[in-house]
Amino acid sequence: MPDLTPENGDPVIRTIAMPADTNPSGDIFGGWLMAQMDLAAGSIAARVSRGRAATIAVDGMQFLKPVKVGDEVTLYAKLVSVGRSSMKIEVRAWHRPRCQEWSEQVTRGIFTFVAIDEDGKARPVPRDCIEV
């Protein structure tokens, strides 16, 4: 499976970092970026599990570069592995400064989701929709 880069994948989410999402230094809060990553992973988890899924863990989170106000943030995600009811999804975030043509990776992490039923209890991931 190819690496998650702008050249090798379709974005799951693309958004613009806004002033309301900054810390006192003017950089975007890591929590905002992590929330965007969780949304991207959740989109993959819902498609794979064909229903509700809940985040249960985040591993290997690394913030590599700061994101500034006005940067375009693009999130790429891919399914890494599937258990009986769990899914591990790798997410990488890239930013493109507002007035530039280049982009670079700013963070990455592995999000673990569990497929859940209408009562919030774990349920099996359908075996026919797994593409790892």
C-alpha positions in Angstrom: 0.0 0.0 0.0 1.5 3.4 -0.9 2.6 6.0 1.6 0.0 8.7 2.5 1.2 11.6 0.5 -0.5 14.1 -1.8 1.0 12.2 -4.7 -0.3 8.8 -3.6 -3.8 9.3 -2.2 -7.1 11.1 -2.3 -7.7 13.4 0.6 -10.3 12.5 3.2 -10.6 16.0 4.5 -9.4 19.4 3.3 -9.9 22.5 5.4 -8.4 25.9 6.3 -6.9 26.6 9.7 -8.6 29.7 11.2 -7.7 32.2 13.9 -10.2 30.8 16.4 -8.1 27.6 16.5 -4.8 29.2 17.6 -2.7 29.2 20.8 -1.2 32.4 22.2 1.8 32.0 19.8 -0.4 32.1 16.8 0.1 28.4 15.9 -2.9 26.1 15.5 -3.7 24.1 18.6 -2.6 20.4 18.4 -6.0 19.5 19.7 -7.7 21.1 16.7 -5.5 19.2 14.3 -6.0 15.9 16.3 -9.8 16.5 16.0 -9.5 16.8 12.3 -7.5 13.6 12.1 -10.1 11.8 14.2 -12.8 13.0 11.8 -10.8 11.6 8.9 -10.2 8.3 10.6 -13.8 8.1 11.6 -14.9 8.5 8.0 -12.8 5.5 7.0 -14.0 3.5 10.1 -17.7 4.2 9.3 -17.3 3.0 5.7 -15.3 -0.1 6.6 -17.7 -1.1 9.5 -20.8 0.0 7.6 -22.1 1.8 10.6 -21.2 3.5 13.9 -17.6 3.3 15.2 -16.0 4.9 18.2 -12.4 6.0 18.8 -10.8 4.0 21.5 -7.1 4.9 21.2 -4.6 7.1 19.4 -1.0 5.8 19.1 2.2 7.2 17.7 0.9 10.7 17.5 3.7 13.0 16.3 3.5 16.7 15.6 6.3 17.4 13.1 5.7 21.0 12.0 3.5 23.9 13.2 0.3 24.8 11.3 -0.3 28.5 10.8 -3.6 30.5 10.4 -4.6 30.4 6.8 -2.8 27.1 6.0 -4.7 24.6 3.9 -4.7 21.4 5.9 -5.3 18.1 4.0 -5.8 14.8 5.8 -5.0 11.4 4.2 -6.1 8.2 5.9 -5.9 4.5 5.2 -7.0 1.3 6.9 -4.0 -0.5 8.4 -5.5 -3.6 10.1 -8.8 -5.0 11.2 -9.6 -7.2 14.2 -13.0 -8.8 15.1 -14.5 -5.4 16.0 -11.6 -3.0 15.8 -9.9 -1.1 13.0 -6.5 0.7 13.0 -6.4 3.7 10.7 -3.3 5.6 9.8 -3.8 9.4 9.4 -1.3 11.9 8.0 -1.9 15.6 7.9 -0.2 17.9 5.4 -0.3 21.7 5.2 0.1 24.1 2.3 0.9 27.7 3.4 -1.8 30.0 2.0 0.3 31.7 -0.7 2.5 28.8 -1.6 2.4 25.8 -4.0 4.4 23.4 -1.9 3.1 21.3 1.0 4.7 19.3 3.8 3.6 16.7 6.3 2.8 18.2 9.8 1.6 15.3 11.8 0.7 11.6 11.8 -0.9 9.0 14.1 -2.7 5.7 14.3 -6.3 5.8 15.4 -8.0 2.7 16.7 -11.8 2.5 16.3 -14.3 -0.2 17.4 -17.5 -0.9 15.4 -20.5 -0.4 17.7 -24.2 -1.2 17.5 -27.1 1.1 18.3 -26.6 0.4 22.0 -23.0 1.4 21.9 -21.7 -2.2 22.3 -18.9 -3.6 20.2 -20.0 -5.5 17.1 -18.1 -7.4 14.5 -16.7 -5.6 11.4 -18.3 -7.1 8.3 -15.7 -9.3 6.7 -16.9 -8.6 3.2 -15.9 -4.9 3.3 -12.4 -5.2 4.6 -9.7 -3.9 2.2 -6.3 -3.8 3.9 
